[in-house]
Amino acid sequence: MSIEFVKSVIAADMQAVDQLIRERLHSEVALVRQVAEYIISSGGKRLRPVLVLLSAGALGYRGEHHRELAAVVEFIHTATLLHDDVVDESSLRRGRDTANAMFGNAASVLVGDFLYSRAFQMMVGVNDMRVMQVLADATNVIAEGEVLQLMNIGDAELDEADYLKVIRYKTAKLFEAAARLGALLSKSDAATEDAMARFGMHLGTAFQIVDDVLDYSGDAGEIGKNLGDDLAEGKCTLPLIHAMRLGTAEQAAVVREAIVHAQRDHFAAVLAAVQGSGALEAAMAAARGEARQALAALAGLPDNDSTRALHALAEFAVNRSN
């Protein structure tokens, strides 16, 4: 099964979600509309709303709130992107100029705030306190993850456990919430809800590890951002952690120096160290391990197209090239 199969399963729902997103982006303030539409229309895989739709479908939900919550999750994610790009001083995302590069930092931060608040307006409409609790908690944990990552900038002593903590807060938490929402909407029991949350958490972790691998193995045109961006920001990601652990003393020293001083100038040397030390293979093994745990969490779910699409999503997370 492929990502095309996933898209086919939720095609009608995604069309409705896209329409809902366009409607709820409306603001009387022209700059809000302009910036929000720019970032929303820039593409992306929409994996988080996809997760809401598929988890609801897998568990037999037959209402309309899954579409509303899929849009909510996408707004929360987009708000984090707007803020992330300002913090990271990024200039390229999804192959296009970032919103902060186009409109300035102030506009990006403030429109990010608009999207957060619009998301919370929308989730109130679902009229379910558990839904609101899950999304409020997730948003808070994501913010903590961003601060944790900021604190770790330039820290070449970061270990794998600390790295995983950051990405589980910063990235995987919204995947976890998205998958849990389908169980909440379908009124599933606690065990099923926890299983869906585990699926989302492990899927999101695998997805972020692969993202970090692609920063040292992908093609800039294909992945839609500048290679070496993480290094230029002083981020110690899993490929770098493994390069310092598995590489020669010389390779480890090159990587360590580049992290501490946030040196993109030395990217070629770091790239050679990462690719020559077995670090990428070790990181991908970790990603595949997370994907296996995600798939294990689906045991016992009804056998339907949505469940099969969730399996395909886990495979896609670790086999993609962008």
KOLRO-251743 format. One record per residue (C-alpha): x, y, z; residue number from 1; chain. Coordinates in steps of 0.2 Angstrom, whole numbers, always signed. Example, Ala and Ser with C-alpha at 12.3 -4.5 7.8 and 13.67 -1.06 7.14 Angstrom:
BEGIN
PT      xx      yy      zz     i   ch
PT     +62     -22     +39     1    A
PT     +68      -5     +36     2    A
! end
This chain:
BEGIN
PT      xx      yy      zz     i   ch
PT      +0      +0      +0     1    A
PT      +6     +18      -4     2    A
PT      +3     +36      +1     3    A
PT      -9     +36     -14     4    A
PT     -20     +23      -6     5    A
PT     -20     +34     +10     6    A
PT     -26     +49      +0     7    A
PT     -39     +39      -9     8    A
PT     -47     +33      +8     9    A
PT     -50     +50     +14    10    A
PT     -51     +60      -2    11    A
PT     -69     +66      +1    12    A
PT     -65     +71     +19    13    A
PT     -49     +80     +15    14    A
PT     -59     +90      +2    15    A
PT     -71     +95     +15    16    A
PT     -57     +99     +27    17    A
PT     -48    +110     +14    18    A
PT     -64    +120     +12    19    A
PT     -67    +122     +30    20    A
PT     -49    +128     +32    21    A
PT     -52    +141     +19    22    A
PT     -68    +147     +27    23    A
PT     -61    +148     +44    24    A
PT     -45    +158     +38    25    A
PT     -57    +172     +35    26    A
PT     -52    +188     +45    27    A
PT     -57    +206     +42    28    A
PT     -39    +211     +44    29    A
PT     -31    +209     +26    30    A
PT     -13    +205     +32    31    A
PT     -20    +191     +43    32    A
PT     -29    +183     +28    33    A
PT     -13    +186     +17    34    A
PT      -1    +178     +28    35    A
PT     -12    +163     +34    36    A
PT     -17    +159     +16    37    A
PT      +1    +160     +11    38    A
PT      +7    +147     +24    39    A
PT      -8    +136     +22    40    A
PT      -8    +135      +3    41    A
PT     +11    +131      +3    42    A
PT      +7    +112      +3    43    A
PT     +14    +100     +15    44    A
PT      +9     +82     +19    45    A
PT      -6     +87     +30    46    A
PT      -2     +71     +40    47    A
PT      -9     +77     +57    48    A
PT     -27     +80     +49    49    A
PT     -25     +64     +40    50    A
PT     -22     +55     +56    51    A
PT     -38     +63     +64    52    A
PT     -48     +57     +49    53    A
PT     -41     +39     +48    54    A
PT     -42     +36     +67    55    A
PT     -60     +41     +67    56    A
PT     -64     +31     +51    57    A
PT     -54     +15     +58    58    A
PT     -65     +16     +74    59    A
PT     -82     +18     +65    60    A
PT     -86     +37     +68    61    A
PT    -100     +43     +58    62    A
PT    -102     +61     +62    63    A
PT     -95     +77     +55    64    A
PT     -84     +83     +70    65    A
PT     -68     +74     +63    66    A
PT     -67     +86     +49    67    A
PT     -68    +101     +61    68    A
PT     -55     +93     +72    69    A
PT     -44     +89     +57    70    A
PT     -44    +108     +53    71    A
PT     -40    +112     +71    72    A
PT     -25    +101     +71    73    A
PT     -19    +109     +55    74    A
PT     -21    +126     +62    75    A
PT     -11    +122     +77    76    A
PT      +3    +114     +67    77    A
PT      +3    +129     +55    78    A
PT      +4    +141     +70    79    A
PT     +20    +131     +77    80    A
PT     +28    +133     +59    81    A
PT     +26    +151     +59    82    A
PT     +33    +153     +76    83    A
PT     +47    +140     +73    84    A
PT     +53    +149     +57    85    A
PT     +55    +165     +66    86    A
PT     +65    +157     +81    87    A
PT     +76    +147     +69    88    A
PT     +78    +162     +57    89    A
PT     +73    +150     +43    90    A
PT     +71    +156     +25    91    A
PT     +65    +141     +16    92    A
PT     +51    +129     +19    93    A
PT     +42    +117      +8    94    A
PT     +52    +124      -7    95    A
PT     +46    +142      -4    96    A
PT     +51    +157      +5    97    A
PT     +45    +156     +23    98    A
PT     +32    +168     +29    99    A
PT     +44    +178     +40   100    A
PT     +55    +180     +25   101    A
PT     +40    +186     +15   102    A
PT     +31    +197     +28   103    A
PT     +43    +199     +42   104    A
PT     +45    +192     +59   105    A
PT     +31    +202     +68   106    A
PT     +18    +197     +55   107    A
PT     +22    +179     +57   108    A
PT     +22    +179     +75   109    A
PT      +5    +188     +76   110    A
PT      -3    +178     +63   111    A
PT      +3    +162     +72   112    A
PT      -6    +169     +87   113    A
PT     -22    +171     +76   114    A
PT     -21    +153     +70   115    A
PT     -19    +147     +88   116    A
PT     -34    +157     +94   117    A
PT     -45    +152     +79   118    A
PT     -41    +134     +82   119    A
PT     -47    +135    +100   120    A
PT     -63    +144     +94   121    A
PT     -66    +130     +82   122    A
PT     -63    +116     +95   123    A
PT     -76    +124    +107   124    A
PT     -89    +121     +94   125    A
PT     -86    +102     +96   126    A
PT     -93    +104    +114   127    A
PT     -83     +90    +121   128    A
PT     -72     +94    +136   129    A
PT     -61     +79    +134   130    A
PT     -57     +85    +116   131    A
PT     -53    +102    +123   132    A
PT     -42     +95    +136   133    A
PT     -32     +84    +124   134    A
PT     -29     +98    +112   135    A
PT     -25    +111    +126   136    A
PT     -13     +99    +134   137    A
PT      -4     +95    +117   138    A
PT      -2    +113    +113   139    A
PT      +6    +116    +130   140    A
PT     +18    +102    +128   141    A
PT     +23    +107    +111   142    A
PT     +28    +124    +118   143    A
PT     +38    +116    +131   144    A
PT     +47    +106    +117   145    A
PT     +51    +122    +108   146    A
PT     +59    +129    +124   147    A
PT     +68    +112    +127   148    A
PT     +75    +113    +110   149    A
PT     +81    +131    +112   150    A
PT     +90    +126    +128   151    A
PT     +99    +112    +119   152    A
PT    +106    +123    +105   153    A
PT    +125    +121    +104   154    A
PT    +125    +106    +116   155    A
PT    +136     +93    +109   156    A
PT    +134     +82    +125   157    A
PT    +115     +79    +121   158    A
PT    +111     +60    +121   159    A
PT     +98     +50    +112   160    A
PT     +86     +50    +127   161    A
PT     +86     +69    +128   162    A
PT     +84     +71    +109   163    A
PT     +69     +59    +110   164    A
PT     +61     +69    +124   165    A
PT     +62     +85    +113   166    A
PT     +55     +77     +97   167    A
PT     +41     +68    +107   168    A
PT     +36     +85    +115   169    A
PT     +39     +96     +99   170    A
PT     +33     +85     +85   171    A
PT     +26     +68     +91   172    A
PT     +13     +76    +104   173    A
PT      +2     +83     +90   174    A
PT      +3     +67     +81   175    A
PT      -2     +58     +97   176    A
PT     -17     +70    +100   177    A
PT     -23     +69     +82   178    A
PT     -24     +50     +83   179    A
PT     -32     +50    +100   180    A
PT     -46     +62     +94   181    A
PT     -53     +49     +82   182    A
PT     -55     +37     +97   183    A
PT     -63     +51    +108   184    A
PT     -75     +55     +94   185    A
PT     -80     +37     +91   186    A
PT     -82     +34    +110   187    A
PT     -70     +20    +111   188    A
PT     -64     +13    +127   189    A
PT     -49     +18    +137   190    A
PT     -38      +4    +130   191    A
PT     -42      +8    +112   192    A
PT     -39     +27    +115   193    A
PT     -22     +24    +123   194    A
PT     -18     +12    +108   195    A
PT     -22     +26     +96   196    A
PT     -12     +38    +106   197    A
PT      +3     +26    +106   198    A
PT      +2     +24     +87   199    A
PT      +2     +43     +84   200    A
PT     +17     +46     +96   201    A
PT     +28     +32     +88   202    A
PT     +23     +38     +71   203    A
PT     +27     +56     +75   204    A
PT     +44     +51     +82   205    A
PT     +48     +40     +67   206    A
PT     +43     +55     +56   207    A
PT     +54     +67     +65   208    A
PT     +69     +56     +65   209    A
PT     +68     +53     +46   210    A
PT     +66     +72     +44   211    A
PT     +83     +74     +54   212    A
PT     +91     +60     +43   213    A
PT     +85     +69     +27   214    A
PT     +95     +85     +33   215    A
PT    +111     +75     +30   216    A
PT    +105     +63     +15   217    A
PT     +91     +72      +6   218    A
PT     +90     +83      -9   219    A
PT     +87    +102      -5   220    A
PT     +75    +103     -20   221    A
PT     +65     +88     -15   222    A
PT     +64     +90      +4   223    A
PT     +60    +109      +2   224    A
PT     +73    +116     +14   225    A
PT     +91    +121     +14   226    A
PT    +102    +106     +19   227    A
PT    +112    +110     +34   228    A
PT     +99    +121     +42   229    A
PT     +99    +111     +58   230    A
PT    +118    +112     +59   231    A
PT    +118    +131     +56   232    A
PT    +106    +132     +71   233    A
PT    +117    +122     +82   234    A
PT    +104    +108     +84   235    A
PT    +111     +91     +89   236    A
PT    +100     +79     +80   237    A
PT    +101     +60     +80   238    A
PT    +112     +58     +65   239    A
PT    +125     +69     +74   240    A
PT    +123     +60     +90   241    A
PT    +127     +44     +82   242    A
PT    +141     +51     +71   243    A
PT    +150     +56     +88   244    A
PT    +146     +39     +95   245    A
PT    +151     +28     +80   246    A
PT    +164     +39     +71   247    A
PT    +182     +41     +73   248    A
PT    +189     +53     +85   249    A
PT    +192     +65     +71   250    A
PT    +175     +63     +64   251    A
PT    +167     +66     +82   252    A
PT    +178     +81     +84   253    A
PT    +172     +89     +68   254    A
PT    +154     +86     +72   255    A
PT    +156     +92     +90   256    A
PT    +165    +108     +84   257    A
PT    +151    +112     +71   258    A
PT    +137    +110     +84   259    A
PT    +145    +120     +97   260    A
PT    +148    +135     +85   261    A
PT    +133    +132     +74   262    A
PT    +144    +131     +59   263    A
PT    +136    +128     +42   264    A
PT    +153    +133     +34   265    A
PT    +159    +116     +40   266    A
PT    +144    +106     +33   267    A
PT    +154     +97     +20   268    A
PT    +165     +90     +33   269    A
PT    +151     +86     +45   270    A
PT    +141     +78     +31   271    A
PT    +156     +67     +27   272    A
PT    +158     +62     +45   273    A
PT    +139     +58     +46   274    A
PT    +139     +48     +30   275    A
PT    +155     +39     +34   276    A
PT    +152     +33     +52   277    A
PT    +136     +23     +50   278    A
PT    +126     +37     +59   279    A
PT    +112     +38     +46   280    A
PT    +110     +19     +46   281    A
PT    +109     +19     +65   282    A
PT     +96     +34     +65   283    A
PT     +86     +25     +52   284    A
PT     +86      +9     +62   285    A
PT     +79     +19     +77   286    A
PT     +65     +27     +65   287    A
PT     +60      +9     +59   288    A
PT     +59      +3     +77   289    A
PT     +47     +17     +81   290    A
PT     +37     +13     +66   291    A
PT     +36      -5     +71   292    A
PT     +30      +0     +88   293    A
PT     +17     +11     +80   294    A
PT     +10      -4     +70   295    A
PT     +10     -15     +85   296    A
PT      -2      -2     +93   297    A
PT     -15      -5     +79   298    A
PT     -17     -24     +84   299    A
PT     -35     -27     +87   300    A
PT     -42     -13     +77   301    A
PT     -56     -17     +65   302    A
PT     -50     -22     +48   303    A
PT     -56      -8     +36   304    A
PT     -48      +4     +23   305    A
PT     -44     +17     +37   306    A
PT     -35      +4     +47   307    A
PT     -25      -2     +32   308    A
PT     -21     +17     +28   309    A
PT     -14     +19     +45   310    A
PT      -3      +4     +42   311    A
PT      +2     +13     +25   312    A
PT      +6     +29     +34   313    A
PT     +18     +21     +46   314    A
PT     +27     +13     +31   315    A
PT     +27     +30     +22   316    A
PT     +35     +39     +37   317    A
PT     +51     +29     +36   318    A
PT     +52     +26     +17   319    A
PT     +50     +44     +11   320    A
PT     +62     +55      +3   321    A
PT     +55     +72      +7   322    A
! end
